């Protein structure tokens, strides 16, 4: 008995025995022609034609696009089969085979539509992330799109960037592990976890510092030697890209300066951009203060490393000597040599600030490897 196209299979329908079929309404158009196919196949013993199978796939795609659940759709097919079930002797096996073919084709179309929807969603998400991190899109439109991904760009946001020994993609084990940990701890708190250029990123509301702190801990635990930089909280639709750029700059500074520690905060490194804002003035200071070290035997680098370690050790000679695997006497000789060449005494507080600033500038400008 064919099912009318305008009919609807509902949760209140009871078929042959009074059992509830499904708890949601399924439009009858997704069953269009199904009863006829079942009747003809049962009567003739034939299999479904190629056109009939393709029609089931198309209906499955349409049902997926409309947002119906596959479980309810399969239940509707079974309910319709009960209504149109053939009663001829020997037809049961044939009818079951036909039901199996129909549902298989329908489910294949449904899954095909689902995969397409997932790919489209992934493409839209990646496009949004690129626009968000590069600020290439209209900010008003960007804010509208952000709500789809759980962000409200009218609020302040901060970005943490993790850079490890390997490059990461969103489908990799490390991002999935970190995402599970964040979800388990914070649930849905307008957090966006993604990857960009092989790095792992976390965007969180600016007032929720604990989210980025937990992100850093989880990334460190899930990787081998990963370093995380956290940008400052920045307001407005453009705040995410500003915080992101601060985090990237912090990672670059850490690489140049050899900063220790798995977590770097841009707020703690603001002095370095200030020092390099006038690059020419910094270059002049480096050359004027440390330039004479190039005349030393072995070049400037051994003495520059000595100064760097000495200042990093809090100007404690014994600690600096230990880090350099030198005797205190050898370290003292090097410091005296620096004093003689530059005219500035590293042990004298009056000279120390100029020397230390010049050393920082040399590291930032990659001197003496790069000409200034």
GIRA-V474919 format. One record per helix or strand. SS is the DSSP state (H for helix, E for strand). FROM is the first residue (numbers start at 1). TO is the last residue. Records with the same first field share a line. If there is no record, write none. Layout:
SS = FROM-TO / FROM-TO
This chain:
E = 8-9 / 14-15 / 19-20 / 26-27 / 157-163 / 192-196 / 199-205 / 227-230 / 234-234 / 263-265
H = 28-31 / 34-44 / 50-65 / 70-83 / 92-134 / 139-148 / 173-186 / 209-222 / 239-257 / 266-276 / 279-295 / 301-312 / 317-323 / 328-342 / 349-364
